[in-house]
Amino acid sequence: MLHSPGGHPPGPPYDGTGLLTIGELARVTGLTVRTIRYWSDEGALPPVARSAGGYRLYDAASVARLELIRTLRELGLGLADVHRVLAGEATVAQVAAAHVVALDAQIRSLEVTRAVLSTVAKRGSSAEETTLMNRLARLSAAERRRIVEDFMAEIFEGIDTADPDIRRRLRFTAAKLPDDPTPEQVDAWVELAELIQDPGFRAQMRQMIEFNAADRGPDVPAGSSLWFMSRLVQLAAKARQRGMAPEAPEADDVLRDLLGDTDRAAVLERLTAASNVRVARYRELQAIVNGLGPQPTYDEEFAWVVAALEARTAS
């Protein structure tokens, strides 16, 4: 409640009845007559009496009630919630907690809107693409999960011999947008959703899974594919550190250590598929959505092995 330095409501002073008209109440609180009248008409600030001329009159408690109404309204509460607080049906704390939840949802919605608009601006998107991006960004968690599950089902359908560790890791890293995503995560999810629904990209990923399945015999343990990739990075990194060119004769020893007697042309085909630009972008987007930060790509190591194989398989 507003007070003067002496502890009494500021002027103008109460009349002989100790009551205030709407005009006087407006001067005391700094609110407009129209606002006070509206809140009074809505039942939030009922007058305590009427003057002989029929004007509404208010007392000191009305001033305190009006200040509470103003505070609650400035905090974004609707009149229905204001009524509940004033009627004692809910405490300010209870209503505030409910509004925190509502505000959180509103903030998330605004972050999605910001991310979509930012992407539209950066990509110079058409109206159709803008509509698609907005729809993808606002999908529910269940709808986002369905898109990922459809993608996984298609690329693994009918392939039982693929390394189960590959399936497990793909499912684990399947982009799951957090409940409170950053604009960058929303942006990445929109691009990722477009990518994994693209038939051409699904065909690329399917080919990689087929290659993996063809390479695995019945006695090959799970995780061997990842072990091979780790071994490739390790050997190629050492060769590059030594300044060894991919076409140098010494590179034969590196390839032999890595591949043994495996058909090098077949390995080249598989590595070319795995190092595809869109596949690399898929991994990058997954990392962003999952909040993992920049992940090592080992592009130089893969490129070195590919160049070494190309030098020896060219017809």
Residue, then its C-alpha position, 0 to 999 in steps of 0.5 A: m500500500l502507498h504511504s506518505p512519510g507519516g505513515h498515512p495514505p497520500g493525499p488527497p485526504y479522506d472525506g468526512t466518511g473516511l471513504l474515497t471516490i474513484g477519482e481520489l483512489a486514482r490520485v492515491t495509487g497513480l492508476t487511471v480512473r478507467t483501469i480502476r473502474y474496469w477492475s471494479d466492474e469485474g468484481a475484483l475491487p467492489p466498492v464498500a459503499r455508494s454516495a448519495g449521488g450513486y458514486r462508488l466509494y472505497d476505504a483504506a482496505s480498498v487501497a491495499r487491495l488495489e495495490l495487490i491487484r496491480t502487482l498481480r496483474e503486472l506479474g502477468l496473472g489473469l483476472a481469474d487468478v486474481h479473483r482466486v487470490l482475493a477470495g482466498e481460494a489460492t495463495v499468491a505462492q500457489v498461483a505464482a508457481a503455476h505461472v512459472v510453469a506457464l512462463d517456462a512453456q511460453i519461453r520454450s515456445l519463443e525460443v522455438t520461434r526465434a530458432v526458426l526465424s534465425t534459420v529462415a534468415k540465414r538460409g533465405s528460406s522460401a515460404e514453403e520451407t519456412t512452414l516446414m521448419n516451423r512444423l518440425a520445430r513444434l513437433s511434440a516429443a512423441e512425434r519427434r521420437r516417431i521420426v527417429e524410430d521410423f528412420m532406424a526401422e528403415i535403415f535396419e529393416g531385414i538386416d540381422t547381421a549388422d554389428p549390434d553395437i552400431r545399432r545400440r550406438l545409433r539408438f543411444t545417440a538418436a537426437k532427443l531434443p531436451d525439454d529446455p533446448t537452446p536456439e542452436q539445438v532447435d535449429a540443429w533438430v530442424e535440420l536433422a529432422e529434414l535430413i533423416q526424412d530425406p529418402g536419399f539420405r536414408a538410402q545412404m545410411r542403409q548402404m552403410i548398414e548393408f556394408n557392415a552386415a556383409d563384413r561380419g561373419p557369424d563369429v565376429p564379436a559386437g563392437s568390431s566395427l568400432w574397433f576397426m574405425s579406432r584402429l584406422v584413426q590410430l594408424a593413419a594419425k601415426a602415418r601423417q605425423r611421420g609425414m608419410a604420403p598416402e601414395a608412398p611405398e611405406a603406406d602399403d605396410v599401414l594398409r596391411d596392418l589395418l586390412g590384412d588380406t581384405d579386398r581393398a576395393a571393397v574397403l574403399e567403397r565402404l569408407t567412401a560411403a562412411s565419409n560422405v559429407r551428409v553423413a558427417r553433417y548427420r553426426e555433427l547435428q546429433a552432437i549439437v542436439n544432444g548437447l555434446g559440443p563439437q566432436p572429433t571427425y577424424d576427416e584427415e585420417f579417413a582422407w589419408v586412408v582413402a587416398a592410400l587405397e585410391a592410389r592402389t586400386a585405380s585401374 
